[in-house]
Amino acid sequence: MAVRAGGATKSTPRPKAAERQTAPDEQTPGDPRHTEGFSPQSVDRDTFRALMGSVASGVSVVTTLDGQGEPWGFTCSALCSVSADPPLLLAGVSNRSGTLTAVQDGGRFAVNVLDSQSRDVSDLFASDTRKKFTRVSWEPGEVTGMPLLRLTVAHVECVLDKVVDVGDHSLMIGRIVGGGRETGRLPLTYWRGAYGRLLHPAAWKNGKSVG
């Protein structure tokens, strides 16, 4: 383009065309991720454990009663909320768990969110022994009658909504019908194969661990 100014003619350069950027999920020629039938191999079990173990979680014990009134329970770190309306939560459980069978038969269960002093309780309910409830104190829930443990930061009573089979585990989805919490306790946590605990909010101000 020529511009005449004061009798002189000046040329202004054409703007360069902007280089085209490819979005991370946009198809590009030869990209194997977008090839039909693309199915990479899964990671091995050790890698899976190492990766997912890096996700810090709380520790809970899921409990129920079978048809004969016998208590069952297992330690659970795969717990999360699902929906507020209706109020639903999800707990992951091994397909081989006897507690799963008892929950399916009775249609009710409780979630006991352990406090930081309950490492022994977590280890007990992670074991294969059937005499777990002879070594802990518990009482029936007000709504469902399911076993509620001591030394918890919260408990949740549920009616079974559905069970979804996924791989070697099942997802128990429960509709929350009752519960309670303790405000003076801190939760037990689990990260990379070891127990931990949260810092009390006051610790962030004082610069030291509290609780």
C-alpha positions as CSV (number, residue, x, y, z in Angstrom):
1,M,0.0,0.0,0.0
2,A,1.4,3.4,-1.0
3,V,0.8,6.6,1.0
4,R,1.6,10.1,-0.5
5,A,2.9,12.5,2.1
6,G,4.5,15.9,1.2
7,G,5.0,14.8,-2.4
8,A,6.9,11.6,-1.4
9,T,5.5,8.2,-1.8
10,K,6.1,5.7,1.1
11,S,5.3,2.1,1.2
12,T,3.9,0.5,4.3
13,P,4.6,-3.2,4.7
14,R,1.7,-5.7,4.7
15,P,1.0,-7.2,8.1
16,K,2.2,-10.8,8.3
17,A,-0.4,-13.4,8.5
18,A,-0.8,-14.7,12.1
19,E,0.5,-18.2,12.6
20,R,-2.2,-20.7,13.1
21,Q,-2.2,-22.2,16.6
22,T,-3.5,-25.7,17.1
23,A,-5.7,-26.4,20.2
24,P,-4.5,-29.3,22.4
25,D,-7.6,-31.3,21.6
26,E,-7.8,-30.4,17.9
27,Q,-7.2,-33.0,15.3
28,T,-3.9,-32.8,13.4
29,P,-2.8,-35.0,10.5
30,G,-1.0,-38.0,11.8
31,D,-2.0,-37.5,15.5
32,P,-2.5,-41.1,16.8
33,R,-4.8,-39.9,19.6
34,H,-7.5,-39.2,16.9
35,T,-7.0,-42.4,15.0
36,E,-10.1,-44.6,14.9
37,G,-9.7,-47.4,17.3
38,F,-6.9,-45.8,19.3
39,S,-6.7,-47.7,22.6
40,P,-3.5,-47.3,24.6
41,Q,-2.5,-49.9,27.1
42,S,-3.5,-49.4,30.8
43,V,-0.9,-48.7,33.4
44,D,0.1,-51.6,35.6
45,R,-1.2,-52.1,39.1
46,D,1.8,-50.5,40.9
47,T,1.6,-47.4,38.8
48,F,-2.1,-47.1,39.4
49,R,-1.5,-47.3,43.1
50,A,1.3,-44.8,43.0
51,L,-0.7,-42.3,41.0
52,M,-4.0,-42.6,42.9
53,G,-2.2,-42.8,46.2
54,S,-1.0,-39.3,45.6
55,V,-4.6,-38.1,46.0
56,A,-5.0,-37.2,49.7
57,S,-8.3,-38.5,51.2
58,G,-10.2,-38.8,54.4
59,V,-10.8,-42.2,56.0
60,S,-14.2,-43.6,56.7
61,V,-15.7,-46.9,57.9
62,V,-18.8,-48.1,56.1
63,T,-21.0,-50.2,58.3
64,T,-24.3,-52.2,58.0
65,L,-26.2,-55.1,59.5
66,D,-27.1,-58.3,57.7
67,G,-30.4,-60.1,57.8
68,Q,-29.4,-61.8,61.1
69,G,-28.5,-58.5,62.7
70,E,-24.8,-59.2,62.5
71,P,-22.6,-56.0,61.9
72,W,-20.3,-55.7,58.9
73,G,-17.9,-53.0,57.9
74,F,-14.9,-52.0,55.9
75,T,-12.5,-49.1,55.7
76,C,-13.2,-46.7,52.8
77,S,-11.2,-43.9,51.3
78,A,-13.2,-43.7,48.1
79,L,-16.0,-41.5,49.3
80,C,-17.6,-38.5,47.8
81,S,-20.8,-36.5,47.5
82,V,-22.8,-37.1,44.3
83,S,-25.9,-34.9,44.5
84,A,-27.5,-32.3,46.8
85,D,-31.1,-32.9,45.4
86,P,-31.7,-35.6,46.2
87,P,-28.9,-35.9,48.8
88,L,-26.6,-38.7,47.5
89,L,-23.2,-40.0,48.3
90,L,-20.9,-42.6,46.8
91,A,-18.7,-45.2,48.5
92,G,-16.4,-47.5,46.6
93,V,-16.1,-51.2,47.8
94,S,-14.4,-54.3,46.6
95,N,-16.7,-56.8,44.8
96,R,-15.4,-59.4,47.2
97,S,-16.5,-57.6,50.3
98,G,-19.0,-59.3,52.5
99,T,-20.2,-55.9,53.6
100,L,-21.4,-55.2,50.0
101,T,-23.5,-58.3,50.1
102,A,-25.0,-57.3,53.5
103,V,-25.8,-53.8,52.2
104,Q,-27.5,-55.2,49.1
105,D,-29.6,-57.5,51.3
106,G,-30.6,-54.9,53.9
107,G,-30.6,-51.8,51.7
108,R,-29.1,-49.5,54.4
109,F,-25.6,-48.5,55.6
110,A,-23.8,-45.8,57.6
111,V,-20.6,-43.9,56.9
112,N,-18.4,-43.2,59.9
113,V,-15.9,-40.4,59.1
114,L,-12.9,-41.2,61.4
115,D,-11.1,-38.6,63.5
116,S,-7.3,-38.3,63.8
117,Q,-7.2,-40.6,66.8
118,S,-8.7,-43.6,64.9
119,R,-5.8,-45.1,63.0
120,D,-6.3,-48.4,64.9
121,V,-10.0,-48.5,63.9
122,S,-9.0,-47.9,60.2
123,D,-6.5,-50.7,60.3
124,L,-9.0,-53.0,62.0
125,F,-11.7,-52.5,59.4
126,A,-9.2,-52.8,56.6
127,S,-8.3,-56.3,57.9
128,D,-10.0,-59.6,57.0
129,T,-11.1,-60.5,60.5
130,R,-14.8,-61.0,61.2
131,K,-14.4,-60.0,64.8
132,K,-14.1,-56.3,64.1
133,F,-17.1,-55.1,66.1
134,T,-15.9,-57.0,69.3
135,R,-13.0,-54.5,69.5
136,V,-14.9,-51.2,69.0
137,S,-17.8,-49.4,70.7
138,W,-20.8,-48.7,68.6
139,E,-24.5,-47.8,68.8
140,P,-27.4,-48.0,66.3
141,G,-28.2,-45.0,64.2
142,E,-31.4,-43.1,65.1
143,V,-32.8,-43.3,61.6
144,T,-31.6,-46.6,60.0
145,G,-30.3,-48.5,63.0
146,M,-26.9,-49.0,61.3
147,P,-23.8,-49.2,63.5
148,L,-22.3,-45.8,64.4
149,L,-18.7,-45.8,65.8
150,R,-17.1,-43.6,68.3
151,L,-14.2,-41.2,67.6
152,T,-15.6,-39.8,64.4
153,V,-15.9,-36.3,63.0
154,A,-19.2,-37.1,61.4
155,H,-21.6,-40.0,60.6
156,V,-24.0,-40.3,57.7
157,E,-27.0,-42.7,57.6
158,C,-28.0,-43.9,54.1
159,V,-30.6,-45.9,52.3
160,L,-29.2,-47.7,49.4
161,D,-30.2,-46.1,46.1
162,K,-28.2,-48.3,43.7
163,V,-25.1,-50.3,43.1
164,V,-22.9,-49.8,40.0
165,D,-20.4,-52.5,39.1
166,V,-17.1,-51.0,37.8
167,G,-14.1,-53.3,37.3
168,D,-13.1,-55.1,40.4
169,H,-15.1,-52.6,42.6
170,S,-18.7,-51.5,43.0
171,L,-20.0,-48.0,43.7
172,M,-22.6,-48.0,46.4
173,I,-24.8,-44.9,46.0
174,G,-26.7,-44.0,49.1
175,R,-29.5,-41.5,49.8
176,I,-28.7,-39.6,52.9
177,V,-31.5,-39.8,55.5
178,G,-29.7,-38.8,58.7
179,G,-26.4,-37.8,60.2
180,G,-24.4,-35.7,62.6
181,R,-21.0,-34.2,63.2
182,E,-18.5,-33.3,65.9
183,T,-17.0,-29.8,65.7
184,G,-14.1,-30.3,68.2
185,R,-12.3,-33.1,66.3
186,L,-10.0,-33.2,63.3
187,P,-10.3,-35.9,60.5
188,L,-7.9,-38.8,59.9
189,T,-6.3,-38.5,56.4
190,Y,-4.4,-40.9,54.1
191,W,-1.7,-40.0,51.5
192,R,0.8,-42.2,49.8
193,G,0.4,-45.1,52.1
194,A,0.6,-43.2,55.3
195,Y,-1.9,-41.7,57.8
196,G,-1.9,-37.9,58.4
197,R,-4.1,-35.2,59.9
198,L,-5.2,-31.8,58.9
199,L,-3.8,-28.7,60.6
200,H,-6.3,-26.9,62.8
201,P,-7.2,-23.5,61.2
202,A,-5.5,-21.8,64.2
203,A,-2.2,-23.4,63.2
204,W,-2.0,-21.3,60.1
205,K,-2.0,-18.2,62.3
206,N,0.3,-19.5,64.9
207,G,2.7,-21.2,62.6
208,K,2.5,-24.5,64.4
209,S,0.5,-27.8,64.4
210,V,-2.6,-27.8,66.5
211,G,-5.0,-30.7,67.3
